[in-house]
Amino acid sequence: MQKTISETSYNYFLKTNLDKYKGEWVIICDNKIVSHGYNLKEVVEEAKKLCESKKFLIAKVPSGETMIF
C-alpha cells in the first residue's frame, strides 16, 4: 500500500529531531522543514511560496515533554 503525502510528512515529523524548533510551528514539504516560526500565519504564507501547489504538513513542536496516549 502506498503512503499518502500526509503519512510520509507525519512520519518525518515523528522521526526527526526537532529540538531546535521547540514551541514553534513547522511546515514539512517533501520530507524537509521548509518554514518555521512562532507566527502561524507568517509560516504558512512562506510555505505556500516555497511549496507552490504541493500539499504540506503544519505541526506545532511541543515546548516541553509530551506524553502521547
Residue frames relative to the residue before (quaternion, step in Angstrom):
aa qw qx qy qz dx dy dz
M 1.0000 0.0000 0.0000 0.0000 0.00 0.00 0.00
Q 0.3809 -0.7369 0.5195 0.2051 3.57 -0.85 0.98
K 0.4072 -0.7097 0.5212 0.2425 3.57 -0.97 0.88
T 0.4597 -0.6595 0.5201 0.2883 3.53 -1.16 0.66
I 0.6770 -0.4624 0.3691 0.4377 3.56 -1.29 0.22
S 0.6522 0.5299 -0.3148 0.4412 3.59 0.96 -0.86
E 0.6549 0.5072 -0.3105 0.4663 3.58 0.97 -0.84
T 0.6485 0.5199 -0.3060 0.4642 3.55 0.97 -0.89
S 0.6794 0.4819 -0.2835 0.4752 3.59 0.89 -0.94
Y 0.6482 0.5157 -0.3193 0.4604 3.58 0.98 -0.82
N 0.6411 0.5098 -0.3211 0.4754 3.59 0.98 -0.80
Y 0.6137 0.5295 -0.3391 0.4775 3.58 1.05 -0.74
F 0.6371 0.5370 -0.3108 0.4574 3.59 0.96 -0.92
L 0.6984 0.4822 -0.2730 0.4530 3.59 0.90 -0.92
K 0.7556 0.4273 -0.2078 0.4509 3.59 0.97 -0.84
T 0.6466 0.5433 -0.3170 0.4315 3.60 1.20 -0.41
N 0.4447 -0.6564 0.5359 0.2903 3.56 -1.09 0.73
L 0.0476 -0.8315 0.5525 -0.0342 3.57 -0.42 1.26
D 0.2141 0.8271 -0.4974 0.1506 3.59 1.20 0.45
K 0.6907 0.4860 -0.3004 0.4433 3.61 0.94 -0.76
Y 0.6839 0.4504 -0.2766 0.5029 3.60 1.31 -0.13
K 0.2488 0.8080 -0.5078 0.1655 3.64 1.23 0.26
G 0.8297 0.1882 -0.1750 0.4955 3.54 -0.90 1.02
E 0.6414 0.5298 -0.3198 0.4535 3.60 1.26 -0.10
W 0.4671 -0.5920 0.5667 0.3319 3.50 -1.40 0.25
V 0.0788 -0.7776 0.6214 0.0545 3.58 -1.05 0.76
I 0.2158 -0.7370 0.6260 0.1357 3.52 -1.21 0.63
I 0.1241 -0.7896 0.5996 0.0401 3.56 -0.80 1.07
C 0.0779 0.7681 -0.6245 0.1178 3.53 -0.81 1.14
D 0.8382 0.0176 -0.0543 0.5424 3.59 -0.81 1.00
N 0.6392 -0.5800 0.3045 0.4028 3.57 0.97 0.95
K 0.6702 0.3838 -0.3588 0.5242 3.54 0.91 0.98
I 0.4828 -0.6328 0.5138 0.3200 3.55 -1.20 0.50
V 0.1537 -0.8256 0.5409 0.0460 3.54 -0.56 1.20
S 0.7945 0.0476 -0.0124 0.6053 3.58 1.20 -0.41
H 0.0797 0.7847 -0.6125 0.0520 3.57 -1.15 0.63
G 0.3080 0.7413 -0.5634 0.1953 3.54 -1.24 0.49
Y 0.6178 -0.5723 0.4058 0.3550 3.54 -1.35 0.04
N 0.6880 0.4359 -0.2741 0.5114 3.60 1.19 -0.42
L 0.3797 -0.7732 0.4631 0.2087 3.56 -0.28 1.28
K 0.6477 0.5358 -0.3286 0.4306 3.58 0.89 -0.89
E 0.6755 0.4892 -0.2883 0.4703 3.59 0.91 -0.91
V 0.6423 0.5293 -0.3166 0.4550 3.57 0.99 -0.85
V 0.6736 0.4881 -0.2952 0.4700 3.59 0.92 -0.89
E 0.6386 0.5259 -0.3326 0.4527 3.60 0.94 -0.81
E 0.6512 0.5013 -0.3138 0.4756 3.59 0.97 -0.82
A 0.6584 0.5183 -0.3055 0.4522 3.58 0.96 -0.89
K 0.6149 0.5482 -0.3505 0.4455 3.59 1.00 -0.76
K 0.6595 0.4973 -0.3036 0.4749 3.59 1.01 -0.78
L 0.7233 0.4625 -0.2472 0.4492 3.56 0.91 -0.95
C 0.7443 0.3960 -0.2137 0.4935 3.59 1.02 -0.78
E 0.2883 -0.7801 0.4932 0.2553 3.55 1.33 -0.29
S 0.8220 -0.2193 0.1519 0.5031 3.63 -0.63 -1.01
K 0.4613 0.6853 -0.4474 0.3426 3.61 1.25 0.11
K 0.4875 -0.6271 0.5169 0.3193 3.54 -1.23 0.53
F 0.0584 -0.7952 0.6030 0.0266 3.55 -1.14 0.66
L 0.4255 -0.6863 0.5380 0.2417 3.53 -1.31 0.45
I 0.1880 -0.7502 0.6266 0.0958 3.55 -0.99 0.94
A 0.0990 0.8019 -0.5819 0.0922 3.58 -0.77 1.00
K 0.3182 -0.7069 0.5982 0.2029 3.54 -1.19 0.63
V 0.3099 -0.7441 0.5648 0.1769 3.57 -0.76 1.06
P 0.4593 -0.6970 0.4705 0.2861 3.60 -0.67 1.03
S 0.4158 -0.7255 0.4930 0.2401 3.59 -1.02 0.78
G 0.7745 0.2053 -0.1306 0.5839 3.56 1.22 -0.32
E 0.7380 -0.3454 0.2863 0.5040 3.53 -1.20 -0.42
T 0.1133 -0.7876 0.6043 0.0411 3.53 -1.03 0.82
M 0.1757 -0.7648 0.6114 0.1020 3.54 -0.97 0.88
I 0.1607 -0.7922 0.5853 0.0637 3.55 -0.73 1.08
F 0.1981 -0.7847 0.5795 0.0959 3.56 -0.82 1.00
